[in-house]
Amino acid sequence: MFHKKGNRFYRKCDERVSASDYREAISDALSQELGGAGRATKSTMRWTGASERTAKNWISGSYGPTGENLIALMKHSDTVFAVTSGSG
């Protein structure tokens, strides 16, 4: 459950995930579910409307998706959903 405090949402638990752990988890989830880099890139682009470079950055773990793109990935990928919801 989330509680609103100002402009940020806080989880009831105090578990924090570093940015690098987040990027790695998304990268691993996309690679695991979609296989090779070419296929993963094309699927990620189709699911989110992101550019090829952006999709490659997510898959390589250089950057992680945020906002609408993260939601789109969660909608299409059970693995990404599991990783981001803490059940993976």
C-alpha positions as CSV (number, residue, x, y, z in Angstrom):
1,M,0.0,0.0,0.0
2,F,1.2,3.5,-0.8
3,H,0.8,6.5,1.3
4,K,1.0,10.0,-0.2
5,K,3.3,12.4,1.5
6,G,4.0,15.5,-0.6
7,N,4.9,14.6,-4.2
8,R,6.4,11.2,-3.5
9,F,4.8,7.9,-2.8
10,Y,6.3,5.7,-0.1
11,R,5.9,2.0,0.3
12,K,4.8,0.7,3.6
13,C,8.1,-1.3,3.9
14,D,11.5,0.4,3.9
15,E,13.0,-1.7,1.2
16,R,15.0,0.6,-1.2
17,V,16.4,-0.5,-4.5
18,S,19.4,1.3,-5.9
19,A,19.3,2.7,-9.4
20,S,21.9,0.2,-10.7
21,D,19.9,-2.7,-9.2
22,Y,16.7,-1.4,-10.9
23,R,18.4,-1.1,-14.3
24,E,20.0,-4.5,-13.9
25,A,16.6,-6.1,-12.9
26,I,14.8,-4.6,-15.9
27,S,17.6,-5.6,-18.3
28,D,17.6,-9.2,-17.0
29,A,13.8,-9.4,-17.2
30,L,13.7,-8.2,-20.8
31,S,16.6,-10.4,-21.9
32,Q,15.1,-13.4,-20.1
33,E,11.6,-13.0,-21.6
34,L,12.5,-11.8,-25.1
35,G,15.8,-13.6,-25.8
36,G,18.4,-12.1,-28.2
37,A,19.2,-8.4,-28.3
38,G,17.6,-7.9,-31.8
39,R,14.3,-9.5,-30.9
40,A,14.3,-7.9,-27.5
41,T,14.9,-4.4,-29.0
42,K,12.2,-4.7,-31.6
43,S,9.6,-6.0,-29.1
44,T,10.5,-3.3,-26.5
45,M,10.2,-0.6,-29.2
46,R,6.8,-2.0,-30.3
47,W,5.5,-2.2,-26.8
48,T,6.6,1.3,-25.7
49,G,7.0,3.4,-28.8
50,A,10.6,4.1,-27.6
51,S,13.4,4.7,-30.0
52,E,15.9,1.9,-30.9
53,R,18.7,3.5,-28.9
54,T,16.4,3.9,-25.8
55,A,15.3,0.3,-26.0
56,K,18.9,-0.9,-26.4
57,N,19.9,1.2,-23.4
58,W,17.2,-0.5,-21.3
59,I,18.3,-4.0,-22.4
60,S,21.9,-3.3,-21.8
61,G,21.2,-1.9,-18.3
62,S,22.7,1.6,-19.1
63,Y,19.3,3.2,-18.3
64,G,16.0,2.1,-16.9
65,P,12.5,2.9,-18.1
66,T,10.3,5.3,-16.2
67,G,6.7,6.5,-16.2
68,E,4.5,5.4,-19.1
69,N,7.3,3.3,-20.7
70,L,7.7,1.3,-17.5
71,I,3.9,0.8,-17.3
72,A,3.8,-0.4,-21.0
73,L,6.6,-2.9,-20.3
74,M,4.8,-4.2,-17.2
75,K,1.6,-4.5,-19.3
76,H,3.3,-6.6,-21.9
77,S,5.9,-8.5,-19.9
78,D,5.0,-10.7,-17.0
79,T,8.7,-10.9,-16.1
80,V,9.1,-7.1,-15.9
81,F,5.9,-6.9,-13.9
82,A,7.1,-9.5,-11.4
83,V,10.5,-7.8,-11.0
84,T,9.0,-4.4,-10.4
85,S,6.2,-5.5,-8.1
86,G,8.6,-7.4,-5.9
87,S,7.2,-10.8,-6.6
88,G,10.0,-11.8,-8.8
